[in-house]
Amino acid sequence: MAGIYLHIPFCKSRCIYCGFFSTTSLQRRHDYVSAVVEELHLRSNFLANAPIDTIYFGGGTPSQLPPAELERMLHAIYHIYNVRENAEVTIEGNPDDMTPALLHRLLQMGVNRLSLGVQTFDDARLHFLHRRHTAAQAIQAVRDAQKAGFTNISIDLMFGFPNQMLNQWKQDVQTALSLQIQHLSAYSLMYEEGTPLERMLTDGVLSELDDEMSLQMYEYLLDALSGAGYEHYELSNFALPGMRSRHNSSYWHGVPYLGVGAGAHSYDGHNRYHHLDSLSHYMDNVLSWETEHLTEQERYDEYVFTSLRTSDGLNLTDLERRFGNSFKKYCLQNAQKHLKAGFLSLAGDIICLTRRGLFISNEIMSDLMWVD
């Protein structure tokens, strides 16, 4: 199976933490969608007619597109590609865009999963991030989506804000749980290079939250979500049983996908392809991209990194099938100290991070990666 990702770079305003390619110029949305449809046609052989299991509109802010434009892209995908009957179709959206009328239209066109960029239920922190919705609008968006008929709703939350207190984070988590959503993604606030947030840190305008408090917040998240019946299936992702994000899971399991649009990435199982972060360059030539030819060692590193991020763990039998016995032996040898220390577990041929290992996951993954 395979997936299709469509990058919609348009935003009404730019958040201070965002490192993804986006633009606040909305004038050329129709022309951009025309270019996306053209690329969908021209790259129809990229996935070799594999069944399309997931379609994902990311950004940017896809909900800034008129519904007719979203429908135009979906129609092209269903016309050109071999889309499975029960395919997961996700759209990311800003809570203040989610009117009842838009939600009903999305359902009618076949969108069956909603991912809302809430980030926090605290209005002061929303203002700090330059988010354009309020906490009340975020809560209302979830309720309106449920009323419209959405049964697969995910929200994003952030923790680790400067000077954030543990009880404030607990309130965000409890508010999210009270909404009875099916999925939650939670990320520590990152200071991405080139963002306004990173410049504020460099200029001394703010200070990062200390690591100990961030760890306490993550630990609380694990306990609260587990206690509420959510499965912790990836470092930052939690889902009710049967409600994992199929699209994101395909990334972590090395499934090929076609990335369409400016700044989008594609993967064919061996190499990666990346459109430049330029609206004009993309629309002038939709078949222009940079190619990254992955070595066997690089593919092994990606396999280790993505597998250990998930609760499914790293399958040694599958690793040997993909890369050979020497890579399997190398992985096991480098895992020994973490297995003995209780940061990794080995059950059958599956290596997983333990609860303790979650807190030093980057160090563990680094130790298992290939070194010439």
C-alpha positions in Angstrom: 0.0 0.0 0.0 1.0 3.6 -0.3 0.0 7.2 0.6 -0.4 10.6 -0.9 0.6 13.8 0.9 -0.5 17.2 -0.4 1.3 20.2 1.0 -1.0 23.3 1.2 1.4 26.2 2.2 -1.2 28.9 2.7 -1.6 30.5 6.1 -3.6 33.5 7.2 -0.8 34.4 9.6 2.4 32.7 10.6 3.1 31.2 14.0 6.4 32.0 15.7 7.5 28.4 16.1 6.7 27.0 12.6 9.6 25.7 10.5 7.4 24.3 7.7 7.2 26.0 4.3 4.3 28.4 4.2 3.2 31.7 2.8 0.7 34.3 4.0 0.0 35.4 0.4 -3.4 33.9 -0.5 -3.9 35.3 -4.0 -2.6 32.4 -6.0 -4.5 29.6 -4.3 -6.5 28.6 -7.5 -3.3 28.5 -9.6 -1.5 26.5 -7.0 -4.2 23.9 -6.9 -4.1 23.7 -10.7 -0.4 22.9 -10.4 -1.0 20.3 -7.8 -3.6 18.6 -10.0 -1.1 18.7 -12.9 1.6 17.1 -10.7 -0.9 14.4 -9.7 -1.4 13.5 -13.3 2.2 13.7 -14.4 3.5 11.5 -11.5 0.7 8.9 -11.7 3.3 6.1 -12.1 5.4 7.0 -9.1 3.6 4.6 -6.8 3.3 1.8 -9.5 -0.5 1.6 -9.1 -0.1 0.5 -5.4 -3.4 0.8 -3.5 -3.7 4.2 -1.9 -4.5 3.6 1.8 -4.1 7.2 3.0 -4.5 10.8 1.7 -3.3 13.7 3.9 -3.8 17.4 3.4 -1.0 19.1 5.4 0.5 22.5 5.6 0.4 25.4 6.1 -3.3 25.5 6.7 -5.3 23.4 4.3 -8.5 24.8 5.8 -7.6 28.1 4.2 -8.5 26.7 0.8 -12.0 27.1 -0.5 -13.8 23.7 -0.2 -14.2 23.6 -4.0 -10.4 23.6 -4.4 -10.0 20.7 -1.9 -12.6 18.8 -3.7 -10.8 19.4 -7.0 -7.7 17.7 -5.7 -9.6 14.8 -4.2 -11.5 14.3 -7.4 -8.1 14.1 -9.3 -6.7 11.6 -6.9 -9.7 9.3 -7.1 -9.7 9.6 -10.8 -6.0 8.9 -11.3 -5.0 6.6 -8.5 -6.1 3.2 -7.1 -7.7 4.5 -3.9 -8.9 1.9 -1.4 -12.6 2.0 -0.5 -11.8 2.6 3.2 -8.9 4.9 2.7 -8.1 7.3 5.5 -8.5 10.9 4.3 -7.1 13.5 6.7 -7.2 17.3 6.6 -5.3 19.6 9.0 -7.2 22.6 10.0 -7.2 25.7 12.2 -10.0 25.6 14.8 -11.3 29.0 13.8 -11.8 27.8 10.2 -14.0 24.9 11.3 -17.5 26.3 10.7 -20.4 23.8 10.8 -20.9 24.5 7.0 -17.2 23.7 6.2 -17.3 20.5 8.4 -20.4 19.2 6.7 -18.8 19.9 3.3 -15.6 18.1 4.2 -17.6 15.0 5.2 -19.6 15.1 2.0 -16.4 15.2 -0.2 -15.0 12.2 1.7 -12.7 13.6 4.4 -13.0 11.2 7.3 -10.3 12.3 9.7 -9.7 15.8 11.2 -6.5 17.0 12.7 -6.9 20.3 14.6 -3.9 22.5 15.5 -5.0 23.4 19.0 -1.5 23.6 20.7 -2.9 24.8 24.0 -6.1 25.7 25.7 -4.6 28.8 27.4 -5.3 32.1 25.6 -2.1 33.8 26.8 0.0 31.0 25.3 -2.0 31.0 22.1 -1.3 34.8 21.8 2.4 34.1 22.5 2.5 31.6 19.6 0.6 34.0 17.3 -2.2 31.5 16.9 -5.3 33.1 15.6 -7.9 31.1 17.5 -8.9 31.2 21.2 -9.3 28.3 23.6 -13.1 28.6 23.4 -12.9 28.4 19.6 -10.8 25.2 19.8 -13.3 23.5 22.1 -16.2 24.6 19.9 -14.4 23.3 16.8 -14.2 19.8 18.3 -17.8 19.9 19.4 -19.0 21.1 16.0 -17.0 18.4 14.3 -18.5 15.8 16.5 -22.0 17.2 15.9 -21.3 17.2 12.1 -20.5 13.5 12.2 -16.7 13.2 12.5 -15.8 10.1 14.5 -12.0 10.4 14.0 -10.7 13.7 15.5 -7.1 14.4 16.4 -5.7 17.5 18.2 -2.1 18.7 18.5 -0.9 20.0 21.9 2.4 21.6 22.9 4.2 21.6 26.2 7.5 23.1 27.5 6.6 26.8 27.0 8.9 29.3 28.7 7.9 29.5 32.4 5.1 27.0 32.0 4.0 25.3 35.2 3.2 21.6 35.5 -0.3 22.3 36.7 -0.9 24.4 33.5 0.1 21.5 31.4 -2.2 19.2 33.4 -5.1 21.5 32.7 -4.4 21.4 28.9 -4.3 17.6 29.0 -7.4 17.2 31.0 -9.3 19.7 28.8 -8.3 17.6 25.8 -9.5 14.4 27.4 -12.8 16.0 28.4 -13.5 16.4 24.6 -13.4 12.7 24.0 -11.2 12.9 21.0 -9.9 9.7 19.3 -6.3 10.8 18.9 -3.8 13.2 20.4 -0.3 14.4 19.3 1.8 16.2 21.9 5.1 17.8 21.2 7.7 19.7 23.3 8.0 23.3 22.0 10.9 23.3 19.6 13.1 26.3 18.7 13.5 25.6 14.9 16.3 27.4 13.2 15.2 30.5 11.3 11.9 30.9 13.2 10.9 34.0 15.2 10.9 31.8 18.3 14.5 30.8 17.8 15.5 34.4 17.3 13.8 35.4 20.6 15.8 32.7 22.3 19.1 33.8 20.7 18.4 37.5 21.6 17.7 36.6 25.2 14.0 37.7 25.1 13.0 34.3 26.6 14.6 31.2 28.1 13.9 27.5 27.4 12.0 25.6 30.1 14.4 23.4 32.1 14.7 19.8 31.0 13.5 18.4 34.4 10.2 20.2 34.1 9.8 19.1 30.5 10.4 15.5 31.5 7.8 15.8 34.3 5.3 17.1 31.8 6.0 14.2 29.4 5.7 11.7 32.3 2.3 13.2 33.3 1.2 13.0 29.7 2.0 9.3 29.6 0.2 8.5 32.8 -2.9 10.6 32.0 -3.4 9.2 28.5 -2.7 5.6 29.5 -5.2 6.0 32.4 -7.8 7.3 30.0 -7.5 4.2 27.7 -5.2 5.7 25.0 -2.5 3.6 23.4 0.9 5.3 23.3 1.9 4.0 19.9 4.6 6.5 19.0 6.8 8.8 21.0 4.5 11.8 20.5 1.2 10.1 19.6 -1.7 8.6 21.4 -4.8 6.9 20.1 -7.9 5.1 21.3 -7.8 1.4 20.2 -8.1 1.1 16.5 -7.7 4.9 15.9 -4.0 5.3 15.1 -3.1 7.7 12.4 -2.6 5.3 9.4 -0.9 8.0 7.4 1.8 8.9 9.9 2.2 5.2 10.8 3.1 4.6 7.2 6.0 7.0 7.5 7.3 5.2 10.6 7.1 1.9 8.8 8.8 2.9 5.6 5.8 2.8 3.3 6.3 4.6 0.0 4.3 7.8 -0.5 3.9 10.6 -3.0 4.4 14.1 -1.8 2.7 16.7 -4.0 3.1 20.5 -3.8 5.8 23.1 -3.0 8.1 21.8 -0.2 6.6 18.3 -0.3 8.8 15.2 0.1 8.2 11.8 -1.6 9.7 8.4 -0.9 9.8 5.4 -3.2 11.3 2.9 -0.7 14.9 3.6 -1.7 15.2 7.4 -2.4 13.7 10.6 -1.3 12.5 13.5 -3.5 12.0 17.1 -2.3 10.3 20.0 -4.0 11.9 23.4 -3.3 10.3 25.6 -0.7 9.2 28.1 -3.4 5.7 28.7 -4.6 6.7 30.3 -7.9 9.4 27.7 -8.6 6.9 24.9 -8.1 4.1 26.4 -10.2 6.6 27.1 -13.0 7.8 23.4 -13.1 5.9 20.8 -11.0 8.4 18.2 -12.1 11.5 19.9 -10.6 12.8 18.4 -7.3 16.0 17.5 -5.5 16.8 13.7 -5.2 18.5 12.1 -2.2 19.9 8.7 -3.0 20.0 6.8 0.2 22.8 4.4 0.9 22.1 1.0 2.6 23.6 2.4 5.8 21.3 5.4 5.7 18.3 3.3 5.0 19.3 1.1 8.0 19.6 4.2 10.2 16.1 5.4 9.2 14.7 1.9 9.8 16.2 1.9 13.3 15.1 5.4 14.1 11.5 5.1 12.9 10.9 1.6 14.3 12.1 2.5 17.8 9.8 5.5 17.9 6.8 3.2 17.8 5.3 0.8 20.3 5.6 -1.9 17.6 9.4 -1.7 18.0 12.2 -2.9 15.9 11.7 -6.3 14.3 15.0 -8.1 14.0 13.7 -10.6 11.5 12.5 -7.9 9.3 15.7 -6.0 9.7 17.7 -9.0 8.6 15.4 -9.6 5.6 15.9 -6.0 4.5 19.6 -5.5 5.2 21.3 -8.8 6.0 22.7 -10.6 9.0 25.7 -8.2 9.5 23.3 -5.3 10.1 21.2 -7.4 12.5 24.3 -8.5 14.5 25.5 -4.8 14.6 22.2 -3.7 15.9 22.0 -6.4 18.6 25.6 -5.7 19.7 25.0 -2.0 20.2 21.7 -2.6 21.9 23.2 -4.8 24.7 24.2 -2.0 27.1 20.7 -0.5 26.9 19.0 -3.9 27.3 21.1 -4.6 30.4 20.3 -1.1 31.8 16.5 -1.7 31.2 16.1 1.1 28.6 15.3 -1.5 25.9 13.4 -4.7 26.1 13.7 -7.8 23.8 10.7 -10.1 23.4 11.2 -12.7 20.7 12.7 -10.8 17.9 11.2 -7.4 18.8 13.3 -4.6 20.5 11.2 -1.9 22.1 11.9 1.2 24.2 10.9 0.7 27.9 9.2 3.4 29.9 12.6 4.5 31.2 14.0 4.3 27.7 11.5 6.8 26.4 13.2 9.6 28.2 16.6 9.0 26.6 15.3 7.7 23.2 17.6 10.0 21.1 20.7 8.7 22.8 19.6 5.0 22.4 18.7 5.5 18.7 22.1 7.2 18.1 23.9 4.3 19.6 22.2 1.8 17.3 22.9 3.8 14.1 25.6 2.8 11.7 29.1 4.1 12.2 31.7 3.4 9.6 
